[in-house]
Amino acid sequence: MAQYSTGTVNIRSGATSDIHGIGTVWGGGAISAGDLFKIRGSDVFYYVAAITGNSDLTLSSNYVGPVASGIEYQITRDFTPNYNIPEIHDGDVDWPVIMTEALRQIDNLIASDVAVTNSDLASAKSDLIVAESDLLSIASDLVVTDSDLIVVSSDLTATRSDIFNAIADSITAFGAMDTANVSDLVIGIGEILSAFSDALPYN
């Protein structure tokens, strides 16, 4: 909606936040807290803090202009939905000043977002440094694991040797027996020994 500018205002004294209207109807939802108040021809904006009646409102900061009576004013009531940037409409008074205020607010938001982005980048860089440290730790663990594998390989070789010795002892024992089928059994055990030799890992 367009600016509200019905009536005029009296500035009772300098450095005050209380504004008195003449012929105004500020109550009933016509004006809301957060709207922009400005004396016509001035480039200074004030936010409305509260509406205390049809002819009285309170600004969020003290008015710093001259004491005056019956002066024209305007209250901007429309803002963008996300960042509350003041909007202008056809027929608005002093709209270039309002546009300048909107551009300044946008500029401040962009500068703030850039600062936050730089902070996020610094944080990400810190995380990457930690990740590099973790990788070095993992590499160290892999070296230890390689050592463990060498030990396991040695254990497997020892186990293979134990199996060979056990089978050899069996061959000797059966060889000493006076049985017709001993030779077949010895041959069978020899084949088992050969199979173990092919299957087990060794250097």
C-alpha positions in Angstrom: 0.0 0.0 0.0 1.1 3.6 -0.5 2.6 5.8 2.2 0.4 7.1 5.0 0.5 10.9 5.1 -3.0 12.0 6.2 -2.9 15.2 8.4 0.2 16.9 9.8 2.3 16.5 12.9 3.5 18.7 15.7 7.0 18.2 17.1 6.5 19.3 20.7 10.2 19.5 21.5 13.6 18.5 20.2 15.2 15.2 21.2 11.9 13.5 21.9 10.4 10.2 20.6 6.8 11.3 21.0 5.0 12.6 17.9 1.6 14.3 18.0 -0.6 14.2 14.9 -3.3 16.7 13.7 -6.1 15.2 11.6 -4.3 11.8 11.7 -5.9 8.3 12.2 -2.9 6.2 13.2 -4.9 3.7 15.3 -6.9 0.7 14.1 -4.1 -0.9 12.2 -3.4 1.9 9.7 0.1 2.2 11.1 2.2 -0.5 12.7 5.3 -0.8 14.8 8.3 -1.1 12.5 7.0 1.3 9.9 9.3 4.1 8.7 8.4 7.7 9.8 9.9 10.7 8.0 9.3 14.4 7.9 8.6 15.5 4.3 11.8 16.9 2.7 14.1 15.4 5.3 16.4 12.5 4.6 16.3 11.1 8.2 14.2 8.0 8.9 12.8 6.9 12.2 11.2 3.5 13.0 7.8 3.6 14.7 8.1 1.9 18.1 4.4 2.1 19.2 1.1 3.7 18.3 -0.7 5.1 21.4 -3.7 6.5 19.7 -5.0 8.0 16.5 -2.9 11.1 17.0 0.0 9.9 19.0 2.9 7.6 18.3 6.4 6.9 19.7 9.5 6.6 17.6 12.3 4.0 18.3 14.8 6.9 18.7 14.6 10.6 19.5 13.6 13.0 16.8 16.6 15.3 16.2 15.1 17.8 13.8 13.8 21.3 14.7 10.6 21.9 16.8 7.8 22.5 14.4 4.0 22.5 14.1 1.7 21.5 11.3 4.4 19.9 9.1 3.9 17.3 6.5 5.2 13.8 7.0 5.0 10.3 5.5 5.0 6.8 6.9 6.3 4.0 4.8 4.2 0.9 5.5 5.4 -1.8 3.0 8.5 -3.9 3.2 10.0 -6.8 1.4 9.0 -10.2 3.0 12.5 -11.6 3.8 14.7 -8.7 4.9 12.2 -5.9 5.6 13.6 -3.5 2.9 11.3 -0.5 2.5 9.3 -0.5 -0.7 8.0 2.4 -2.8 4.7 2.9 -4.7 3.5 5.2 -7.4 2.6 8.5 -5.9 4.9 8.2 -2.8 6.5 11.4 -1.7 10.3 11.7 -1.4 10.6 8.3 -3.0 14.3 8.8 -4.1 15.2 9.2 -0.4 13.3 6.0 0.4 15.1 4.2 -2.5 18.4 5.3 -1.2 17.6 4.0 2.3 16.6 0.7 0.7 19.8 0.4 -1.3 21.9 1.1 1.8 20.1 -1.6 3.7 20.7 -4.0 0.9 24.4 -3.0 0.8 24.7 -3.7 4.5 23.1 -7.1 4.1 25.5 -8.0 1.3 28.5 -6.9 3.3 27.3 -8.9 6.3 26.8 -12.0 4.2 30.3 -11.7 2.6 31.8 -11.4 6.1 29.9 -14.5 7.2 31.1 -16.4 4.0 34.7 -15.5 4.7 34.3 -16.8 8.3 32.8 -20.0 6.9 35.8 -20.4 4.6 38.2 -19.9 7.4 36.4 -22.5 9.4 36.4 -25.0 6.5 40.2 -24.4 6.1 40.6 -25.2 9.7 38.6 -28.4 9.3 40.8 -29.4 6.3 43.9 -29.0 8.4 42.4 -31.3 11.0 41.5 -33.7 8.2 45.1 -33.7 7.0 46.3 -34.6 10.6 43.8 -37.4 10.6 45.2 -38.7 7.3 48.7 -38.7 8.7 47.4 -40.6 11.7 45.7 -43.2 9.4 48.9 -43.5 7.4 50.8 -44.2 10.6 48.2 -46.9 11.5 48.7 -48.4 8.1 52.4 -48.8 8.7 51.7 -50.6 11.9 49.2 -52.8 10.1 51.8 -53.7 7.5 54.0 -54.8 10.3 51.2 -56.9 11.8 50.8 -58.5 8.4 54.4 -59.5 8.3 54.0 -61.1 11.7 50.9 -62.9 10.6 52.8 -64.2 7.5 55.5 -65.5 9.8 53.0 -67.2 12.0 51.4 -68.9 8.9 54.8 -70.1 7.8 55.4 -71.6 11.3 52.0 -73.2 11.3 52.7 -74.7 7.8 56.0 -76.1 9.2 54.2 -77.7 12.1 51.7 -79.4 9.7 54.5 -80.7 7.6 56.3 -82.1 10.7 53.2 -83.7 11.9 52.5 -85.4 8.6 56.1 -86.5 8.3 55.9 -88.1 11.8 52.8 -89.9 10.7 54.5 -91.2 7.6 57.4 -92.5 9.7 55.0 -94.2 12.1 53.0 -95.9 9.4 56.2 -96.9 7.6 57.3 -98.8 10.7 54.1 -100.8 10.6 54.0 -104.2 8.9 50.7 -103.9 7.1 49.9 -104.7 3.5 48.1 -101.3 3.0 50.9 -99.2 4.6 52.3 -98.2 1.2 49.0 -96.9 -0.1 48.5 -94.9 3.1 51.9 -93.4 2.9 51.2 -92.4 -0.7 48.0 -90.8 0.4 49.6 -88.8 3.2 52.3 -87.7 0.7 49.6 -86.3 -1.5 48.0 -84.5 1.4 51.4 -83.0 2.2 51.8 -81.8 -1.4 48.3 -80.3 -1.3 49.1 -78.4 1.9 52.3 -77.1 0.3 50.4 -75.7 -2.7 47.6 -74.2 -0.6 49.5 -72.5 2.2 51.1 -69.1 1.6 54.9 -69.1 1.9 57.8 -67.3 0.4 
